[in-house]
Amino acid sequence: MSTTAYTVARPGSTTPVELTVDEVGTAGHPFLLLHGGAGPTSVLPFATYLAQNRPARVLVPTNPGFNATPRPDDLADVRALAGLYVALLEQLDLRDVTVVGNSIGGWVAAEIALLASPRVSSIVIVNAVGLVVPDHPVADFFSLTLDQLTDLSYDDPSRFRLDPTGFSDAQKAIMATNRQAIAVYAGRDMTDPTLAARLAAVTVPTLVLWGQSDRVVDPDYGRAYAAAIPGSTYHPLSGTGHLPQLETPALALAPIWDFADKHATDR
């Protein structure tokens, strides 16, 4: 794995963004893998797993503001993040990219779909937030303890439970800055009331992948996501929760790769 700091210029902004990008694999189908509120560590193991098991080049950017990275003031919502990542693809001259996003990253992936970049051949939304779904609210992340969030996030929470009393001061500081970044990008309720209607304009092939044990955003929430995107495919994953790429990577790999390969434009 290599880590590169890019300076990315954005259309409509005079402020470039310093963006940290981890990359695994050097050849094969390109993937842009977007993390959620748990930060890049929630997707980096899957990036390695994907590149080891398929011919793939996987880019994992750290959302500015996470892990104490700098964030310009005008990069302050999910749509802005989507624009940043499309600008990154342009700068790197990448084509036939599959964008895979989990949680908030799934919301960013949905916004990237709306930008209709010709560099993106397919979108995979994994247990995303962002929609307003009546009677199926996003769990109140900011009111939950780490234990409570773990209980809601996994089919088998015992495998992923952490003891915060053992965290170093540096780890605690990163967690605090990550929470601040989540609030800036997604708001405290992690939804956009305009998103569902706007998703009707998506034309890029989209897979909605959903861990069925998720209690942060439940399976009916996932079905609502798929229903909002014309022609999308809803693929349930049994025995896994909010972070299938972390809890059950083998289960997540097959549908992600098959969808990316099916819609690849560069053969």
N, C-alpha and C positions, 0 to 999 in steps of 0.2 A: 504494500500500500504506500502511495506517495501522497504528500500534502502540499498543496500549492496555494499561494495567496494571489488572487487576481484583483486587478483594479478594473471594475466594470462600469462603463458609461451607460446611462439610461436615457432613452428618448424622453424629452420633456423635462429633464432635470439637469441642472448644472453641477450637481454634487455627485461625483463618482462614488461607488461603493467598494470598500475593501472586503473581499469575499474569500473565505477559507473553504477550499474544496479538497476533500479526500477522494482519491481515485484508486480503484482496484481493477486489475485486468487492463490489458493494453490493446486487445484486438477483439473483434466480434461485434455483436449488436450493442449499440450504445443505450444506456439507461441513465436517467436522471432520477435519483432516489431521494425523496424529500421526507424529512423527519417531522414529527409533531412536537408536542409539549415536553416529551421525555428527552428531547435533544438528540444529537447525532448518534449517541451510543445505542439508541434504540433501533437504528437501521444499519449501522456499520457491520455488525456480524453477518447480516443478510447479504450485504454487498459482497463480502468475501465469499460467502456460501454460493451466491449466484455466479460469481466469476470463476470459482473453482469447479462448478458443475456444468456450466454452459459456456459457449464462446461469447463472452460479454465484456464490455467495458462499462464500468459502473462509476458514476460521479455522485458524490454525496456532499452537497454544500451544507455549511452550518448557517442557519438563518442568522443574519446579523443581529447582534444583541444577545444571542445565546452563547454560553461558555465564555462570557465576558468579552466577546468580540465587539468591535465598534458598530454602531448603527446611526446613520444620518437621520436627522429629525424628519425629513420628508419621506422616509421609508417607514410607514406607520400603519399599514393595513395589509390584508391578504392580497388584495389586487396589486398593490405595489410590489409585493414579493413575487407574484406571478410575472409581472413585467421585468423584474430583475433577472429572473431565471431564463426567460426568453432572450433577453439581451446577452446573457452568458452563452447560450447556445449559438447565437449569432457571432459573438466574439471568437468562440472556439471553432466556428464553421462546422458544427456537428449537424448531421442529417439522419433521418430515419430513427429519431430518438423516441423511446418509450419512457414516458414520465410515470413514475410510481410514487404515490404519496400516501402516508399513513396519518390518521388523526387530523391535526391542523394541516399537515403536509398533503393530505387528501383533498382538503379544501383548496389549497394552493394549486394542486393538480387540476381541479375542476375549473379554477379561474384561468389556468394556462390553456385548457381546452377551449375556453371562450375567446382567447386571443388568436386562435386558428393559425398558429405559426406553421408554415410549410415544412419546418424542420422537425415537427412532431408527428409521428405516424400513428401513435396510439397512447391512450391514457389508462392507467389502472388506479382506481380509487379504493383505498383499503381502510375500512372502518373510520370514515371521515366525519368531521364535524362541519358546521357552517350553515346547514339548513334549519329552518323553523318547521318542525313537524308537530302538529297539534296532538296533544296527549303523549308525546314521546320526546320529552325535553332532553337536552344534553345534561349529563350529571354536573352538579355545581362544583367544578374542580377546585375553586378557590376556598371552599368551605370544608374540603375533605382533608383528613390526615393522610399521611403516606400509607398507613395500613388500610384505611378505608378505600383509597384509590386503588391499591393493589387488589383488594377484594373484588372491586368492580371490573378490573381490567383483564383478569386471567381466568381461564377455565380451571387451572390448578394454581391458586395464589401461593401455595406453600413453596413452590419452586422459585418464586421471585420476591419473597418478602425480605425487606431490608431493615436493619436496625439503625435508625438515624443517630442514636447516641454514639455510634462508632464512627460517624463521619468526621473528617478533618475540617478545620476552619475553611480551607480552600474549597472543599466539596460543598459545604454549607453556603458559601458565597456564590458559587456557580448556580446552585439550586435557586437562590434568591433572585439572581439576575435573570435566570431563565423564566421564572414566574412573572417578573416584570415584563419581559419580552412577549410572553403569551398574552398578557393583558393589553399590551400596545397593539399587537397584530389582530387579535381575535375578539377583544373585549371580554368582559367578565362572563358573558353568557355564551360566548363562542358561536354566535350565529349572525347571519345577515338576512334580514327579512326579504331582501330583493333577490336572493340567490336562486331560489327555486324557479321563479319566472324567467330569469335570465338564462338558466341552463337549457331552456327550450331551443336556444340558438346553437347549441353544440353540434358540430358535424364530424368531429374526429372520432374514430372508433374508441369506445369506452367500455371498460370492464369495471364493475362494482363488486369488489371482493369483500366478504363480510364474515368475520368470526362470530359464530352463533352464540357464544357464551358471553359476548360483550354486554356489560351493563352500564358502560359510559354512554354509548349510543347503541340502542338495542337493534335486533334484526329488522323490526318494522321500520326503523329509521333508515336502515340501509336500503330497504325496498323502496322507500320514498325517494331516496337519492336516485336509484335506477329509474324510477318512474318519471323523474323530472328530466332525464337526459334521453332524447330521441334515439332509438335503436341500440341503447346500451344493453349489456348483459349483466344480470345479477347472478353471482356465484357464491352460494353459502359454503362456509367452511365449518364443519362440525368439530367439537372438541378443542376449540381455541377461542380466544377472546379479542380484546381491543388491539392487541399487537401480534397478529399471527406471524409476522415475519420474525419475531423474536421468540414466541412461544412454540411455534410449529413451523420452522422454516421449510422443511420438506413439503409440507402440505400447501404452503403458499407458493413454492417455486413452480410447480407444474402448471397451474392455470396462468400465472404471470408470464412464464416463458412461452407457453402455447399461444397466448393471445398476442404477445409481442411478435412472435414468429409469423403468425397468420397474417398480420397486418403490416409486416415489413415491406418497405418500398424499394430497398436496395438489396438485390439478390446477386 
